[in-house]
Amino acid sequence: MIVEEKKNKVEVCDAPNSQQNVEKGLSLVKYMIIGILFGIVFVKAEIISWFRIQEMFRLQSFHMYGVIGSAIITGIISIQIIKRFNLKSIAGETINIPKKEFRKGQIIGGFIFGLGWAITGACPGPLFAQIGSGFLVVFVTLISAIAGTWVYGKFSDKLPN
Amino acid sequence: MDQLIDWITQPWPWYVAGPLIGLTVPILLLIGNKTFGISSSLRHVCAMCVPAGIPFFTYNWKKEMWNILFVIGVLIGGFIATNFLANPNDFVLADQTRADLTALGITDFSGLMPSDIFQWDNLFTAKGLLFFVFGGFLVGFGTRYAGGCTSGHAIMGISSLQWPSLLATTFFMIGGFVMTHLLMEPLMKLVGY
């Protein structure tokens, strides 16, 4: 059991849950509310738009670069504040940001995702917002993305990494 | 009040939207010690529905339910923004992008997405195969292989000053440029544009 826990910590790498307290039911609703606000920003900033992604990759508009750049700067400042003042989570836990290790996948997988990003006009977050916006056929894209995730999981030990 | 509603229904500029998206990072950390990242939700769906005994999908996904609720929230947020806060004016696209896409065969520029592509009629055609099935597969396979997407690597990873994330983000962009400038035109011709 302990071994399994350890393995999970290594493998669930991109958005791991470091919270020690068990959360159930209503206490999970806050994550949905943050998601709703996030989805509203996605649509209002038009970053779910296939056209905006085309503009970005064609270097014909600053908009997407401004969004991603200012989001990163805000994130950097916030994390520095959290570290400097040693802020705790509301459950009183020390904030944990897992370290990302270099893998070849960040290059190969990153490139493959980039190809798909330009075709679909969406990264995983905007896929959900596009469906909510009424582009229901994007549900097929989502299912296909889940299938892609599954195929990676199936063959992950055979791929260069 | 009317002014506020007017302002909200306009498309939001990058310097409003970007910081709001960036704030998701500290908010998730502070309310629940959670690391921001969306593509992991796709993995949790696999773990929940078709783990098939694959080690990569055998973990305690119940602990990650917050991530699933987060993306359900994103979907609801998309619904709210589109139905109650929609921009009353025409969608504005850079002239050069419009010209480039027109040359590729796109004809409808009225909404956030080109209806030439994103409609059910295309589902069982070569267009649907390219834009939904193939594109979606690359997104899901690539993000998982890279260990994250624009949220997990570009925003969360770079915000916490992790160089593997900067590397991943660089290759997201390279992949996007290669598709847009080298492969898009032949692929679109291939599927009948």
Interface residues (C-beta under 8 A of the other chain):
Chain A: E4 K7 N8 E11 V12 C13 D14 A15 P16 N17 S18 Q19 Q20 E23 L28 V29 K30 Y31 M32 I33 I34 G35 I36 L37 F38 G39 I40 V41 F42 V43 K44 A45 E46 I47 I48 S49 W50 F51 R52 I53 Q54 E55 M56 F57 R58 Q60 S61 F62 H63 M64 Y65 G66 V67 I68 G69 S70 A71 I72 I73 T74 G75 I76 S78 I79 I81 I82 L87 S89 I90 A91 E93 I95 N96 I97 P98 K99 K100 E101 F102 R103 G105 Q106 I107 I108 G109 G110 F111 I112 F113 G114 L115 G116 W117 A118 I119 T120 G121 A122 C123 P124 G125 L127 F128 A129 Q130 I131 G132 S133 G134 F135 L136 V137 V138 V140 T141 L142 I143 S144 A145 I146 A147 G148 T149 W150 V151 Y152 G153 K154 S156 D157 L159
Chain B: I8 P11 W12 P13 W14 Y15 V16 A17 G18 P19 L20 I21 G22 L23 T24 V25 P26 I27 L28 L29 L30 I31 G32 N33 K34 T35 F36 G37 I38 S39 S40 S41 L42 R43 V45 C46 V50 A52 I54 P55 F56 F57 Y59 N60 K63 E64 M65 W66 N67 L69 F70 V71 I72 G73 V74 L75 I76 G77 G78 F79 I80 A81 T82 L85 F91 L93 A94 Q96 T97 D100 L101 F109 L112 M113 P114 I117 F118 Q119 W120 N122 L123 G128 L130 F131 F132 V133 F134 G135 G136 F137 L138 V139 G140 F141 G142 T143 R144 Y145 A146 G147 G148 C149 T150 S151 G152 H153 A154 I155 M156 G157 I158 S159 S160 L161 Q162 W163 P164 S165 L167 A168 T169 T170 F171 F172 M173 I174 G175 G176 F177 V178 M179 T180 H181 L183 M184 L187
